[in-house]
């Protein structure tokens, strides 16, 4: 006969321990859920874009360490791999965990963390951790990329010790039971295949260079409308000469600066090493070579396109009577940055931005196609939230994040009842040149394998001169392209200096531009009507986060709920 009274205290104790463990797990989930990321979970993770492609969203390769979206946990028995693998750290969400791992050195990460548990093996091999370690150690010196950031770091370390013969490439081991939207999302944003539906719309105006007159082009400039000039660069020597071998030969011994919006530091590459990087990397936000000094480093590259530019595109000639490139009056080294060579691998590019200092631009692909998306002045792209003053903006950290998260919203915007608010899209091929009018939001995605090469130039002409003068007068904190160069005219002086040069060289353009500038902005991208709120008795501009949440509320009321999560990994971009 069982003595139930005698066994009751033991049963109660076991039940109490079981309840306490259950409560600890619940607290861990609740603590993580407060950041909207959960234990790798992101309950507000936006759905993948549907598009019109029958094959759906494809990826280039499976997750090398076996991570799966958090929703797969409901098909598994439990989240034991994470709970057992993190111990007391399981109350942290995955984003917090990765933030802590960022403080560790390579030796601790590779010899301690990744050997501790299956979950830490996957988290400790997160590609961004090894990218940051590599850039902090080698970014300013230059390096050769080797398949992955971990391999790059370890090979360089062994080379410095003259032990490179010991180098073996890391072979990832897929783990079962790893459920994390944070780890999976980062991989997805760097491995997705380009969808046909993303490239299907082409509604930017096109003109043939043979028939486009100066007067016709100036109409586009004055109306501030994007334009593709077909065949405008097909005769440029650069299109025939600029391959990997030629660029490596002409730039031998030179290094070029490459940056990423998510990398902690820029990197210095020779053209050879950057070619290798482009051919072997698959990253969410690749390092993008965006060099403003190429003309000084290698004048031959300028000769490969500038003389031909004046012949094929006379409207972009500095000596044109209509007043093209008026910043040239400031002097080559005193003016703001204006000309760049741009090189990047497939799926690299530029996040949404408005070009600096209210300038127009032209962009000419030399090798590889570029996909452009434009939003009209005053119309923010989905997922892009500028502050009321325009001083800064919050947006997803990568193009992949934007396409995966906001594509469906973008598709809806194509059918906006107000046609003036609809986006424009186009694919620009080598041989063509694109006019980018001032004040338009735009992003650019490189489409082809290997190195995608382009040239771009920002300029001021008679058509946007009034807005440039107003920009200099009312938004000095946003003036860019000169602050980090001692020889450049600084923001506090540039308006007076530019006005003085115009008065001396182009008084005919100055007076009309000043009159228009005094009336107001010609482009809706900017406004002087910034709402203020009182804070501790002082006037203070609305918080950018207030702007974000007010827009979110508007969307919630009008189009259904929208949530902001740190897994969206919004980033600040200073305009």
N, C-alpha and C positions, 0 to 999 in steps of 0.2 A: 504494500500500500504506500502510495507516494504521499509524503508530508508536504502539502502545498504551502502551509504557513512557514515551514522551515526554508523552502526554496524561494519564497516570495522576495526577500531582500536581494538575493542573487539576480533574480529575473528583473527586478526593478533597476538594479545597478546596470545591467546590460542594456536595458531599454534606455536608461538615462544617457549612457555612453553613445548609443546609437543615435539618439535624438540630438545630442550635442554635436556629433560628427555631421549629421544632416544639416544642423543649423549653421555650422562653420561653412559648409559647402554653399548654403543659401546666401550667407553673408558675402562669400567670395564672389558669387554671381551678381549680387546686388551692387557691390562696390564697383565691379567692372562695368555693370550696365549703366552706372551713372555717367560714364564717359561716352555712352552710345556705341561702345566697341565690344562689350562683353569679354569673356575669356576667349578672345578671337572672334566673337560674334559681333556682327553689325546689323542689328534688327532693321535699320533703315537703309540697308544696302540697296541702291537703285537697281532695277532690273537691267539685264543686258539688253542692248538695242535689238529690236526685232528686225527692222529694215524690210526689204523685199526679196532678200536673197533666199532661195530655197534651201541652200546648204546651211544657213544659219551662221552663227559666229564660230569660226575655226581658230585654232591656235597652231603655232609653228612647232611646238613640242610640248610634252607633258611636263608637269612640275617636277623638277629633277629630284626633289626630296619627298615627293608624295603628298604634299599638303593639299587639302581639299577644302571647299567652302564650308563654313560652319554649319550650314543646314544639313550636311551629311551626318551630323551627330545623331539625328533622329532615326537614322537607319543602323546605328551602331548601338552597342550595349551601354556605353558610357563615355565619358571624357577622361578615362583613367590615365591615358598616356600623358596628358597635360597635368592632371592633378598629382599623379605620382612623380612626374618628372620635374615639377617645379617646387614641390613641398610647400613651405610657408610663403613662397613667392606667388602661389597660384591666385592670390587675391589681386594681383596686378593684371591689367589687361595686356594684350600682346604688344600694343603700341608703347605702353609704359615699360614693358620688359625690354623691347628693342632700344628704347632711350637709355636704359641703364647699361646695356651691353655696349653702347657707343663709347662709354668711358674706359673700356678695357683695351689693353694693348694686344697686339697680335699673338704673342706667346701665350697669354692667359686665355685668349679666345680659342686658340687652336689646341692647346694642351690641357686645358681644364674644363672650359665650358662645354665644348662639343662632345667631350667624353663623359659628361655627367649623367645624361639621360637622353632618351630618344627625342624628346621634345626640344631640349636644348641643343641637340645635334643639328636639328633643322633650323632653329632660330639663330644659332651661332654661325651658320653658313649663309645667313641672309646677305645677298649680294651687296646691298648698300653699305653694310658694316665694313666689308673689305674694300669697297671703293673708297670710303672715307679714310681708312687707314693708309691706303696706297697714296692718295692725293696729299695727305698731310706729310708723308715721308718723302715722296718722290715728285710731287706735282711741280715744284719749282725747278727741279733738276732735269726733268724729262725722263721718259721710260718707254719701254716697248710692251704693248699690251699682249697678254698671252692667254687667250681663250676665256679666262674668267679673272675677276679682280683678285681672288685669293691666289690663283696661280701666278698672276703678275707680281703680287707682293712677295711671295715666297721665292720665286725665281730671282727677283732683284736682290733679295736678302742673301741668297746663296751666292750670287755673283759677287756681291761685296765681300764675301768671306772666301772667295775662290773655291767654292764647293758646288759649283753648278752641276757637276757630274752626279750629284746626289738628287737632283730635281726629278720629281715624278708628278705628272699632272694628277690633280685631285679627281677622283671618281665618285660622284654622289651616290649615296645609298638611299633609295626610297624607303620611307618609313610608313607603316600603317598606323591609323588612328590619330593622325595630325589634322585637326579641324580648326581652321583659322582663316577668317576673311581677310585679316591684315596680311598674312603671308601669301595667301592665294591671290589677293587682289593685286599686289605688287608684281607678282609673276605674270598675271593676266595682262596687265597694262604694258608689259614689254614683249609679250609673245603673241598677241592677237594678229590674225591675218587681216589685211585690208579688205573691206567689203566692197563689192561692186556698187552697191546702192550709195556708198559714200562718195563715189566719183561720177554718179549718173547725171547730175544737174550741172549745166554750163550756161549761165545766163549773163555773163559779163560781156559788154559790147566788144566787138572785134572789128578792126579795120586792117586793110592790107597796106603794107608800107609803100607799095608802088603807087597807090592812089591817094594816100593820106596826105593832105596838104597841111601847111603850117596853120592856116586859118581854121581848118577843121579840127586839128588837134587842140588849138587854143579854146575852142568851144567846149571840149571835154574838160579842160583845165578850169575854165570859168564856171562851168556847171558842177565841177567837183565830182565827176563820175569816173569810176575805174574803167580802164581801157586796155585791151590786148592789141598790140600792133604785130600782126602776123608777118613773119619773115624779116623783121627789122634787124636782126643780128646774124642772119644766115651767112653774110659775107665776112664776118669778123674772123680774123686769124685765130682767136682764142678757141672758137668752136672746133677748129681742125687740130690745133696743137695741144690743147690742155688735157692731156691724159696723165696717168699716175707717173709715168717715167719722165715726161717733160717737166712736170711741176717739181719732182724730186731733184732733177738736174739743175733747174734754174734757181732753186731755193736751197741748194746744198749749203750746209753750215748754218742755216737760219732756223729759228724756232718761231712758232705761232701759238697764240693764246686760244685755248678752248675752254668754254664754261658750260655749266648746266644750272638750271634754276634750283636743283635739289642738292648739288654737290657743295661741300663746305668751302672749297678752294678751286681756283682755276688750275689748269694744267698747261704745261709747255710741251709742244710736240714739234719734232721735225716733220716735214711733209711725208717722209718715208714711214715714220712711226704712226702718223695719223692715218695714212692709207691702210696700214695693217689693222689699226683699231676699227676703222669703218668696215673692213672686210670680215671681222671676226666678232664684233660685239652685238649683243641683243639686249638693250637696256630700255627701261621705262622712259628715262629722260637722258639720252646720250649727251656726252660732251660735244658741244657744237663749236666748230672753229669759226669765229666771227672776228676777223682781224682788221683793224682800222689802219695799220701801219704798213700794209703790204706794198703800197706804192713807193715808200721810202726804202724798204728793204730790197725790193726787186723791181726796179723801174721797167725792166723788160716786159713784165706782165701788163703794165699799163699800155705799153706800145702795142700789145696784142689786141687791144680793143678801142682805145680812146680815139685815134685818128679815124677809124671806121665808124665810130659812134657819130661823129660830126657829119659824116657823109650820109649815113643811113637814117639818122634821126636828127635833122637840123633843128628841130624844136628843143633838143637837149644840148645845143651848142651854147657855151658860155657867152659867146659874142653875139648871139641872136638879139635883134633889136627889141623884142618884146620883154626882155629882162629876165632871162633864165639864170638861175643860180646867183642870186644877188648877194649871198653870203661870201662869194668870192671877193667882194669889195673889202672884206675884213683882212684878207691875206691868208695864204695857204696854211700857216701854222697858228694863226690867231683865231681863226674861225672855229665854231664847234665841229666835232667829228661829223663827217659827212659821207665817207666812201669806205666800203668794206668788201672783202672777199669772204664768201660764206661757203663752208664745206661741212657736210654731215652725212651720216649713214642713213639707210632706209628707215623711215618712221621717226627720224629726228625732225626738228623744225622749230618754229617760234610759237609760243602761246599767244593768246589774244592780247593785243596791245594797240595803242594809237601811236603813230610815229612822233618822235620828239620835236619840241619847239614849234609845233603847228606847221611842220614842213610837209611838202609833197615828196614823193620818191618814185624812182623807177627801179625795176628788178628784172634782171636778165639771166635766166638759167643757161649755163654753159654746158653742163652735163647732168642729166637726170631731170625728170619732170617734177613739178611742184603743184600741190593742190592748195588752193586759196579759198578761204571763206571770209566774206566781208559782211559787216553789219553797219548800216548807215549811221552817220553822226547823231548822237543822242539816243541811240537804241542799243542797250546793253545786250551782248550775247548771253544765252542761257548759262548760268553758273558763274558769271562774271559780275562782281559787285564793287564798283568804285565808291570811294568815299564822296560825300557831298562836294568837297572842294576839288576832287580829282587828284589829290596829292598821292593817294595810294589806292590799291585795288586788291581784292581778294578773289582768287580763282583756283581751280584745280592745278596741282603742281606739274602735270604733264599733259601733252596732247592725247595720249592714250586714255588718261583718266577722263578728259573732257568727252572724247568720242564715246566711251563706254557708258558714261553717266548721263550726258546731256544730249545725245544725238536725237532721241525721240522728241525732246522739246524743240530742238532745232528744226526738225521736220515739220512740226506744227507751225513754227514761225514762217515757214515758206508760204503758208496759206493765210497769213495775216490779212484781215479785211482791208487794212490800210496798206496799200501797195508800197508806200514810201518807207514802210518799216520792215519790208521783207529783206532777207539776206541775199547776197549775190555770191555765186560760186563759179570756180573755173579751174581747169588744169592748164598750166602754162608749160610749153615744151621748149627745149633748146631751139634757138632760131627766132623765138618770139621775145618781145619785151613787154612788160606790164607797167602801166602807169597807176600808181597808188596815190589817190588824192588824200589831202590832209583831213584829219578828224575822223576817219573811218576806223572802227575796230577791225582787226584782221588777224587770222592765224594762218600758218603755212606748214604744210606737211610734205616731207620728201618721200617720193614714191618708189624709187628704183634702187636696186642692189648696188653695193659698192659706194663710191664717193659721189655725192650729189653736190655739184659746184655751181655757184651763182655769183653775180656781181650786183651790188645795189648802191644807189646814191640818193641821199636826201638833199632837197634843194628848196630855195625860196624863189618864187617868180612873182610877176606882177599880180597874178590871180590870187595868191594867198598872202601877199605882203601885209595887207591890213590886219589880218589875224595874227601874223607873227609879231607885229608891233604891239598889238593889244596883249598878246601872250607875254611878251617881255615886260610889259608895264604892270600887268595885273597878277601874274603868276611867276614871280622870280624864283620861288622855291622849287618850281618844276623845270627850270632851265637845266639842260643836261648837255653832255659832250664837251665840257670845258673845265670842270672843277678839278680834275686830276692831272691837268697839264699846266705847268707854270707859265708857259709861253702863250696860252690861250687867253682871250679876253674873258674875264670873269663875269658872273651873272649880274653883279651890281653895276657893272660898267657897260655891258653889251648894248643896252638900248641906246644910250647916248652916243656911243661909238658908231653903231650901225646907222643911226639917224644922221650923224655928221657925214659919214661916207656917202650915204644916199643923197644928201643935200649937195655934196660936191660933184658926184658923178652922175646921178640920175634924179635930178630935181623934178623932172616931169612925172616920175612914178611916185615920188615921196608925197607930194601934196595930195594927190587923189587918195593914196593909201591912208594918210593921216585922217582925212575927212571920213572915210569909211570906217576907220578904226574907232573914231570918236562916237559914231552912231551906234556901234555895237558889233557883236560877233557876226561874221558872215557865215560861219559854220556852227551847227547846233551841238557840236561836240563839247563845247565849253559854255559855262554860264558864270556870271558874277553874282547871281542870286543864290547865295549859300545860306541855308537856314541856320540860325543860331539858337542855342539854348543857354539858360542861365545855370551856372555851376558855382556854388559858393559866392554868389554875388557878382561873378564875372562872366562875361560873354565868352562862350566856348563853342566851337563847331561841334555839330552832332558827332557822336562816336560812329566809327565805321561799322561797328557791330550793330548799332541801332539802325543804320541804313540797311544792313543785311537782313535783320529780323523784320523790319517793316516791309521789305520786299517779299520776304518769306510769308508774312501774314497775308499780304495781298494775293499771293499765289494760292495760299491755303484756302482763302475765301472764294477765289475765282476758278481755280483749276483743279482743286483737290490738294491733299496734304503734301507738303514738301518738308523734308527734315535735313538738318545740317549735321554731319557727323565728322569726326576727325579722321575717319577712314576715307572720307572724300579728300582728305589731306589738302585742304585749301592752303594757299601760300600767299604771302604779301608780295606784291610787285610794286615798286615805287616808280611812278611815271616820270 
